[in-house]
């Protein structure tokens, strides 16, 4: 069996997670239940997911020369991610995500820090390395020019590309033509198509209209939380529902989905099997606290889905 090689270009953060029963109202002060400092960032979470599933996972990113950066790197090392291509900035701090955690939901505010300093020039130094990988996985917590360069290099080298468009921003056609799989959640998909209402019945025409508008065949896979995910296959809507699990923490659920999808594609599975597996990986991840600690192994996925 070939070694599955996945190159992640993305963000590395320290997550400051405050747990509470509900969000405060405007002007209201609430007493939280706990606070945790947990290594995160969409890029780092996805790289950890790939590694724990058994892939050869490498990440390109940047942290600061600070305690947060040290802890982020320690977590990646512990989970088996290759950090050889992570830059350390002397003066800019590591990115931070302020997360309010409630059961079955969360809100996130990100301060980019060093993530905002990743440049296309630095990435091009590793063009050969990117070409040695089967899959390129990236997100939008780093500069758009860097994301675009990563996708372009990967496609020119023959890799399969996945873009998780989070946080949402308008994407130029010049970038989209290098994307094989686009994985918005429901909110991001609504922003893509310019509507505040979305249901399964409107998915098919919405995706088709978006593809016609942008003149390309990027496959869109919409993640839908506890409803699983939906996508078009042979012009028919396919919805994959997750197994019933006890939800502990939804932070990182989308990252787990993307990691599972990347693993399946690197394994040369057909797309239906890849997506089914990704949904199960995501469902397993939410049964534990912490985005990276919650990322499952393949045995974990089998155990949780066998119940």
ZAPAVEX-943151 format. One record per residue (C-alpha): residue in three letters; z, y, x. Coordinates in pm, whole numbers, padded with zeros to 5 digits. Each point is the difference from the previous one (the first is absolute). Layout:
N
> r, pz, py, px
> ALA, Z, Y, X;
...
This chain:
307
> r, pz, py, px
> UNK, 00000, 00000, 00000;
> UNK, -00096, 00341, 00140;
> UNK, 00260, 00262, 00079;
> UNK, -00008, 00271, -00264;
> UNK, -00021, 00341, 00170;
> UNK, 00084, 00313, -00197;
> UNK, 00004, 00355, 00141;
> UNK, 00204, 00253, -00196;
> UNK, -00052, 00372, 00048;
> UNK, 00273, 00189, -00175;
> UNK, 00336, 00164, -00041;
> UNK, 00338, -00084, 00148;
> UNK, 00304, 00155, -00167;
> UNK, 00372, -00027, -00032;
> UNK, 00081, -00051, -00367;
> UNK, 00318, 00172, -00120;
> UNK, 00075, -00192, -00318;
> UNK, 00251, 00129, -00255;
> UNK, 00080, -00241, -00283;
> UNK, 00086, 00138, -00342;
> UNK, -00016, -00103, -00365;
> UNK, -00241, 00277, -00096;
> UNK, -00173, 00311, 00126;
> UNK, 00194, 00326, -00027;
> UNK, -00119, 00257, -00248;
> UNK, -00112, 00339, 00128;
> UNK, 00302, 00180, 00145;
> UNK, 00224, -00306, -00038;
> UNK, 00206, -00161, 00277;
> UNK, 00053, -00376, -00019;
> UNK, 00229, -00229, 00196;
> UNK, -00206, -00271, 00165;
> UNK, 00108, -00358, 00051;
> UNK, -00105, -00048, 00363;
> UNK, -00220, 00130, 00281;
> UNK, -00197, -00209, 00250;
> UNK, -00213, 00086, 00303;
> UNK, -00286, -00251, -00001;
> UNK, -00312, -00009, 00222;
> UNK, -00310, 00053, -00213;
> UNK, -00328, 00182, -00040;
> UNK, -00292, -00154, -00184;
> UNK, -00176, -00095, 00321;
> UNK, 00307, -00160, 00154;
> UNK, 00090, -00183, -00321;
> UNK, -00349, -00143, -00035;
> UNK, -00007, -00107, 00366;
> UNK, 00335, -00176, -00040;
> UNK, -00124, -00175, -00314;
> UNK, -00308, -00131, 00182;
> UNK, 00209, -00121, 00293;
> UNK, 00258, -00178, -00216;
> UNK, -00277, -00178, -00189;
> UNK, -00125, -00135, 00333;
> UNK, -00277, 00238, 00107;
> UNK, -00052, 00151, 00342;
> UNK, 00103, 00351, -00106;
> UNK, -00050, 00314, 00210;
> UNK, 00074, 00360, -00095;
> UNK, -00124, 00336, 00128;
> UNK, 00231, 00291, -00080;
> UNK, 00245, 00254, 00140;
> UNK, 00377, 00053, 00003;
> UNK, 00224, 00263, 00152;
> UNK, 00223, -00035, 00304;
> UNK, 00308, -00028, -00221;
> UNK, 00242, -00247, -00157;
> UNK, -00218, -00049, -00308;
> UNK, -00300, -00082, 00218;
> UNK, 00200, -00251, 00203;
> UNK, 00118, -00179, -00313;
> UNK, -00352, -00009, -00146;
> UNK, -00133, -00160, 00319;
> UNK, 00291, -00246, 00013;
> UNK, -00079, -00117, -00354;
> UNK, -00368, -00050, 00080;
> UNK, 00087, -00200, 00313;
> UNK, 00250, -00214, -00191;
> UNK, -00261, -00082, -00263;
> UNK, -00269, -00097, 00250;
> UNK, -00232, 00301, -00022;
> UNK, -00192, 00101, 00315;
> UNK, 00107, 00359, 00075;
> UNK, -00207, 00046, 00317;
> UNK, -00205, 00277, -00163;
> UNK, 00285, 00211, -00139;
> UNK, 00024, 00348, 00153;
> UNK, 00337, 00171, 00062;
> UNK, 00006, 00379, -00037;
> UNK, 00253, 00190, 00210;
> UNK, 00073, 00292, -00232;
> UNK, -00106, -00079, -00359;
> UNK, 00243, -00215, -00202;
> UNK, -00080, -00333, -00159;
> UNK, -00121, 00017, -00359;
> UNK, 00257, -00030, -00277;
> UNK, -00022, -00123, -00358;
> UNK, 00270, 00109, -00243;
> UNK, 00021, -00274, -00263;
> UNK, 00197, -00002, -00322;
> UNK, 00050, -00365, -00092;
> UNK, 00063, -00116, -00355;
> UNK, -00027, -00353, -00131;
> UNK, -00370, -00078, -00061;
> UNK, -00114, 00349, 00104;
> UNK, 00010, 00261, 00276;
> UNK, -00114, 00348, 00101;
> UNK, -00107, 00096, 00351;
> UNK, -00042, 00328, 00189;
> UNK, -00152, -00029, 00349;
> UNK, 00034, 00240, 00294;
> UNK, -00284, -00109, 00235;
> UNK, 00148, 00095, 00338;
> UNK, -00192, -00179, 00276;
> UNK, -00225, -00172, -00256;
> UNK, -00179, 00331, -00042;
> UNK, -00091, 00010, 00369;
> UNK, -00211, -00316, 00022;
> UNK, -00349, 00106, 00105;
> UNK, -00346, -00149, -00002;
> UNK, -00018, 00049, 00378;
> UNK, 00301, -00224, 00062;
> UNK, -00133, -00262, -00237;
> UNK, -00337, -00015, 00174;
> UNK, 00178, -00108, 00319;
> UNK, 00071, -00329, -00178;
> UNK, -00346, -00056, -00144;
> UNK, -00042, -00330, 00184;
> UNK, 00337, -00124, -00127;
> UNK, -00088, 00085, -00360;
> UNK, -00322, -00197, 00037;
> UNK, 00195, -00311, 00101;
> UNK, 00167, -00017, -00343;
> UNK, -00119, -00157, -00324;
> UNK, 00154, 00258, -00233;
> UNK, 00069, 00375, 00017;
> UNK, 00275, 00113, -00238;
> UNK, 00088, 00368, -00041;
> UNK, 00157, 00253, -00238;
> UNK, 00019, 00378, -00049;
> UNK, 00336, 00093, 00156;
> UNK, -00186, 00103, 00317;
> UNK, -00278, 00262, 00042;
> UNK, -00313, -00074, -00201;
> UNK, -00226, 00047, 00304;
> UNK, 00189, -00277, 00180;
> UNK, -00027, -00230, -00300;
> UNK, -00373, 00067, -00023;
> UNK, -00049, -00068, 00371;
> UNK, 00192, -00328, -00023;
> UNK, -00210, -00119, -00294;
> UNK, -00325, 00103, 00168;
> UNK, 00084, -00173, 00329;
> UNK, 00114, -00316, -00177;
> UNK, -00315, -00026, -00213;
> UNK, -00225, 00058, 00300;
> UNK, 00185, -00282, 00175;
> UNK, -00046, -00235, -00296;
> UNK, 00356, -00002, -00136;
> UNK, 00093, -00009, -00369;
> UNK, 00172, 00324, -00106;
> UNK, 00278, 00069, -00250;
> UNK, 00111, 00350, -00098;
> UNK, 00323, 00045, -00194;
> UNK, -00054, 00356, -00135;
> UNK, 00364, 00106, 00003;
> UNK, 00108, 00270, -00023;
> UNK, -00307, 00095, -00202;
> UNK, -00250, 00255, 00124;
> UNK, -00365, 00058, -00079;
> UNK, -00214, -00228, 00217;
> UNK, -00343, 00108, 00130;
> UNK, -00297, -00233, -00042;
> UNK, -00044, 00004, 00377;
> UNK, 00332, -00186, 00026;
> UNK, -00041, -00223, -00305;
> UNK, -00320, -00156, 00128;
> UNK, 00210, -00174, 00266;
> UNK, 00252, -00144, -00249;
> UNK, -00040, -00357, -00122;
> UNK, 00316, -00012, -00214;
> UNK, 00182, 00294, -00158;
> UNK, 00348, -00073, -00139;
> UNK, 00139, 00287, -00210;
> UNK, 00298, -00041, -00229;
> UNK, -00033, 00115, -00361;
> UNK, 00101, 00359, 00072;
> UNK, -00241, 00027, 00293;
> UNK, -00279, -00155, -00205;
> UNK, 00056, 00255, -00277;
> UNK, -00029, 00276, 00261;
> UNK, -00319, -00158, 00134;
> UNK, -00170, -00006, -00338;
> UNK, 00145, 00330, -00122;
> UNK, 00193, -00117, -00303;
> UNK, 00367, -00022, -00091;
> UNK, -00047, -00303, -00223;
> UNK, -00092, -00345, 00117;
> UNK, 00014, -00344, -00153;
> UNK, -00163, -00334, 00068;
> UNK, -00269, 00061, -00261;
> UNK, -00123, 00312, 00180;
> UNK, 00001, -00158, 00345;
> UNK, -00353, -00138, 00001;
> UNK, -00185, 00320, -00098;
> UNK, 00230, 00209, 00221;
> UNK, -00071, -00206, 00312;
> UNK, -00372, -00019, -00074;
> UNK, -00022, 00376, -00057;
> UNK, 00188, 00067, 00324;
> UNK, -00227, -00234, 00198;
> UNK, -00314, 00154, -00151;
> UNK, 00126, 00349, 00079;
> UNK, 00065, -00086, 00364;
> UNK, -00304, -00226, 00044;
> UNK, 00170, -00290, 00172;
> UNK, 00147, -00341, -00075;
> UNK, 00356, 00028, 00128;
> UNK, 00212, -00252, -00191;
> UNK, 00289, 00166, -00182;
> UNK, 00317, -00200, -00057;
> UNK, 00254, 00186, -00216;
> UNK, 00362, -00101, 00055;
> UNK, 00207, 00032, -00317;
> UNK, 00363, -00069, 00083;
> UNK, 00161, -00263, -00220;
> UNK, -00339, -00057, -00167;
> UNK, -00151, -00125, 00327;
> UNK, -00346, 00133, 00079;
> UNK, -00346, 00033, -00154;
> UNK, -00350, 00001, 00145;
> UNK, -00362, -00063, -00095;
> UNK, -00166, -00331, 00078;
> UNK, -00359, -00049, -00119;
> UNK, 00046, 00307, -00224;
> UNK, 00300, -00157, -00174;
> UNK, 00357, 00129, 00022;
> UNK, 00233, -00250, 00166;
> UNK, 00375, 00058, -00022;
> UNK, 00237, -00200, 00218;
> UNK, 00357, 00000, -00129;
> UNK, 00293, -00060, 00237;
> UNK, 00258, -00276, -00036;
> UNK, 00326, 00091, -00172;
> UNK, 00253, 00106, 00264;
> UNK, 00332, 00184, 00017;
> UNK, -00096, 00344, 00127;
> UNK, 00235, 00150, 00260;
> UNK, -00209, 00265, 00176;
> UNK, -00357, 00113, -00071;
> UNK, -00035, 00207, 00319;
> UNK, -00272, -00166, 00204;
> UNK, -00147, -00201, -00288;
> UNK, -00340, 00160, 00046;
> UNK, 00019, -00050, 00375;
> UNK, 00074, -00369, -00056;
> UNK, -00306, -00025, -00224;
> UNK, -00222, 00157, 00265;
> UNK, 00144, -00219, 00273;
> UNK, -00059, -00310, -00211;
> UNK, -00355, 00109, -00078;
> UNK, -00074, 00061, 00369;
> UNK, 00141, -00341, 00092;
> UNK, -00214, -00175, -00259;
> UNK, -00317, 00180, 00107;
> UNK, 00069, -00078, 00365;
> UNK, 00036, -00365, -00103;
> UNK, -00350, 00004, -00153;
> UNK, 00129, -00073, -00350;
> UNK, -00211, 00098, -00301;
> UNK, 00103, 00329, -00154;
> UNK, 00164, -00151, -00309;
> UNK, 00228, -00213, 00217;
> UNK, 00076, 00300, 00222;
> UNK, 00106, 00215, -00294;
> UNK, 00203, -00277, -00164;
> UNK, 00185, -00051, 00328;
> UNK, 00055, 00375, 00047;
> UNK, 00160, 00025, -00346;
> UNK, 00236, -00286, 00087;
> UNK, 00090, 00159, 00334;
> UNK, 00083, 00327, -00176;
> UNK, 00206, -00177, -00266;
> UNK, 00198, -00180, 00268;
> UNK, 00061, 00320, 00196;
> UNK, 00173, 00179, -00288;
> UNK, 00271, -00268, -00023;
> UNK, 00165, 00141, 00315;
> UNK, 00130, 00342, 00108;
> UNK, -00193, 00192, 00264;
> UNK, -00375, 00024, 00043;
> UNK, -00025, -00182, 00334;
> UNK, 00297, -00233, -00048;
> UNK, -00150, -00094, -00335;
> UNK, -00338, -00103, 00139;
> UNK, -00031, -00376, -00053;
> UNK, -00123, -00290, 00207;
> UNK, -00245, -00243, -00156;
> UNK, 00289, -00239, -00068;
> UNK, 00183, 00278, -00186;
> UNK, -00306, 00056, -00218;
> UNK, -00029, -00370, -00079;
> UNK, 00369, -00025, -00088;
> UNK, 00010, 00302, -00229;
> UNK, -00322, -00088, -00181;
> UNK, 00101, -00364, -00045;
> UNK, 00298, 00094, -00217;
